[in-house]
Amino acid sequence: MQKKFSQINWNQELASKTTIQMWDTFIQHYNWVVSECVPIISSRRKQVKEKWMTKQVKVLILEKEDAWRRSKTSVKENVTRLRAPEGTLTKGDKETAQVMNKAFNGVFVQEDMSIPVPVLGDTPSEGEITTIEFDEDVVRQQLDKLDASKAPGPDGVSPYLFKTCATLLHRPLTRIF
């Protein structure tokens, strides 16, 4: 992969393009490198049938799983009794619910509704950020910190590829962002 990425002239490829166009160009090259270098392995393997796994054993397993599932879905008839603040046990479900309601209400903060809620845009801004500069060394360090065992993000780019090819990709990524 590194050899393929080293053959790309990033200055020429990214010249006079917008950020979105540069990213699209980067992704096209990424997809090309992946298609050239990453083998495609079929995840479908033929399941080997064990000799002891007969139809009768499968039925018994399904019955066991069904019984376990049914045992977990039982409905309790009564709510547990609680000790009220006075020290007595609650007598019914309704009284238990009232004790729990008082306990939960005591935990939450009551907001002062007389204070106006700030609306987005009411705060004065010091100006608009027009440019943000990234240092190549910082981008390289961030690429080196990536966890290569994580799954690709929504863009489909693998952190493994970024980490292993950081020395070649930090310059074009700095230029794009």
BELSUL-V862025 format. One record per helix or strand. SS is the DSSP state (H for helix, E for strand). FROM is the first residue (numbers start at 1). TO is the last residue. If there is no record, write none. Layout:
ss=(SS	SS)
from=(FROM	FROM)
to=(TO	TO)
This chain:
ss=(H	H	H	H	E	E	H	H	H	H)
from=(2	10	19	55	83	89	93	136	159	166)
to=(6	14	37	72	83	89	105	145	164	176)
